[in-house]
Amino acid sequence: MFAGPHISGSDALDIEPFSNTILTSSWRHDKTLLQVWKFSDRILSQIRGTTGTLDGEVNTIDSSIMRIEEVIREKPIAEIPQESFEVRSKGYVAKWIGDSYIAFGGSDANVLRIMTRGKPRTVATVSDIPNGVFSLAYIPLISDDVKKPIQMAFAAGPKVYIIRLDQK
């Protein structure tokens, strides 16, 4: 169980299957934009070992879940802070963008930020949007061409914006 983020919306939680990590944004005023969590082998083995049917073994599942919650209280392996000069934002978007980038979008500050993945630094910002950013989709690159732009669409209020991130 991961305790801490207040997930709001389906785009505030993203799984990166190759690194086995989870990216979350939180709908609360905090100094943290994004949190990175590691899928623990302990969690996966506990879940795989949990079985049951509707014929009375439901209690076995319930007790196994309670045991998992008691034993495993995971903490984030990384936190990406908001800049001290920024208006605090409530997160609705946390998205891995290919191998190189991560995205954050939220309300209050009404902003979309694209950051590098390793040592997060902002490479693109869309701000002064009249509404919060609630959803983001992108077209994954088929080739490893790092010079090809990444095309994205994000929803803010009643509008969908189309943007392109030129990679350097």
ABEGO torsion letter per residue (X at the ends): XBBGBBBBEAAABBBBAAAGBBBBBBBBBBABABBBBBBBAAAAAAAAABBEBAAGAAAAAAAAAAAAAAABBBBBABBBBBBAABBBBBBABBBBBEAABBBBBBBGAGBBBBBBABBBBBABBBBGBABBBABBBBBBBABABAABBBBBBBBBEABBBBBBBBBX
